[in-house]
Amino acid sequence: MNYFKQVWYEMRWQPLVTWVNIAGTAISIFLIMALVMIEKVDTVDAAPEVNRSRTLVGAYIHMRSTGNDGNECSGSLSLETAHRLYDNLDGVEVYSFGKGYNDNRDVNMQGGPINSLEVKSIDENFWKIYSFDFLKGQPFTAAQVKAGEKRAIVTDRVAFLLAGNADIMGKEILINHLPYVVSGVVKTGSPLLKQSFADIYIPYVENPQDTWKTYLGQTSATLLLKEGVSPEDIKKEVERRYEVWNDRLRKEDGKEAVYHKLPYTAEEMAQDNGSNNDPDTERVSLTKWITYGILLLVPALNLSGMTRSRLRRRVSEIGVRRAYGATHLRIVGELLTENFLLTLAGGLIGLILSVVFIMCFSHLFVDFLGWNHASGGKGSSTPAFNMFFTWGAFLTVLLLCFILNILSTGIPAWKASRVNPAEAITTRR
C-alpha cells in the first residue's frame, strides 16, 4: 500500500483534523525538545569546554564542629585544602586551581574610559583543560603564575573595547587601578559556558586574608579525567581523602569536613546545590521524566480522539480489506504507519521550531535561567548551534514521535481492525 498517497488523501479530504493532528504533535515535540536543548547547554561538550564530559569541579568545602555548639561554615576552598583533596589523584590527567568565581572589576587603559568586566583568576593548567583559540600571544607559564606576575589575557571583544583597532599586545591595562601587561588575546567565548567564560584572565594568587583557618578560601579545583576513568572512581578516592583528613581534624581541631559527593560533574554543577548540600541527580532526573511524560501523554490523549474521528470514515474501507483476507495485525500496522508519517511531519516541524526558538529568543530568558554573568550579557548569550543540537537530538525526536504515535493511534487502530467486515461494508461514511 502506498502510505504517502493515503496520507495525501487524508490531508485533502480531512484537512482540519489532519493539520490539527500535525500541529498537536509539533507543539508537544517543540516543548520537549526546547527543554532538552536548554538542558544540553549546561552539559554538552562545546568549545572551549570541549572536555565537559571528562571534567569534574571541586567547588566547595563544608566544615562543622564535632562538639555540641553546632557551629558550621561552608564556601569555596582554601588553596591548601584544594591541594589536600584534589592534588595528584589517580585517574586525573590535568588538575587546575583557580578562584572559584569571577570578579567584576573596573578595567581601562591609561586615560581611557572605565569598563566593568569579568575577571577570572586561573593557573597555567587552566589552558590545558579548556581549548581556547589564541589569536595572539600564549598562555601563562607555571613560573609566571607562581611569581604572581601582573599579566592579563583578554578576549578579542575586550581588546577592541579597550584599544579599538590598535594592537593591544604588550600594552598596559589597569584592572581596579593596578597595572597588568596584556600577554595574549583569545577568541570571545559564550557566557553560557560558566566554568571557562570571562572577559579577562589573570594568574591566580591566593590572598592569605581571604582564607579562614586554612580551610575556607576562594579556590576551586578543576579536574580533567583520563579517558575511560569514571567520575565515581574519582569521587570514591576523594571521599577516602576526606576520611583521612577528618581523622586528624576531629582530634586536633574538634571539626570535620562534610563530604557532599564532590567533585561535581557538569550535570551536578548545573543543579546549583550550594556548598552544604548533596546533589540530588535522581530527583532532578525523575522530575525531568515526569515532565516529558506529561508533555507526551496530554497531547496523545487529544490526538487519540482525532484519530478515531479520522478512522470512523474509513470503516467501510477497512471492512472491504478484512473481507479480502487482511489480518488484524496488518491493518493495525498500516494504520500505525500512516499515522506515523503524520506524527513524523509534526515532529520535524516541532524540532525546527525549537531550534529557531533557542537560536532567536534564548537571550530573552537567559537571566531567568541563571545563565548570565556579571558582564551583563556583553558576550553572546545565544548558544551556538552545536551546543544544543546533535544527531542524538534528532534521533530523540524520532523516538518521541514513535511513542506518541503508539499512544495516540494504537487503541483506535486496533478497535477499527476488529469491526465485523459485513457491518463495516454497509456502514455509511
Protein Blocks (a to p, Z undefined) as FASTA:
>chain_A
ZZklmmmmmmmmmmmlmmmmmmmmmmmmmmmmmmmmmmmmmmpccdfklmlmmcccdfbc
cdddfblnopacdddddfklmmmmmgopehiabdcdddfbdcddddddehiacddddddd
ddfklmmmpccddfbgcdddfklmmnopacddddfklmmmmnomacfehpacdeehiacd
dfbdcddddfklmmlgcfbdcdddddfklpghhlaccbdcdddddehiafklmmmmmmmm
mmmmmmmmmmmnopacddehiacdfklmmnonojmbccdfklmmmmmmmmmmmmmmmmmm
mmmmmmmmmmmmmmmmmmmmmmnopafklmmmmmmmmmmmmmmmmmmmmmmmmmmmmmmm
mmmmmmmnopacfkoomacfbdcfklmgcfklmmmmmmmmmmmmmmmmmmmmmmmmmpcf
klmmmpcZZ
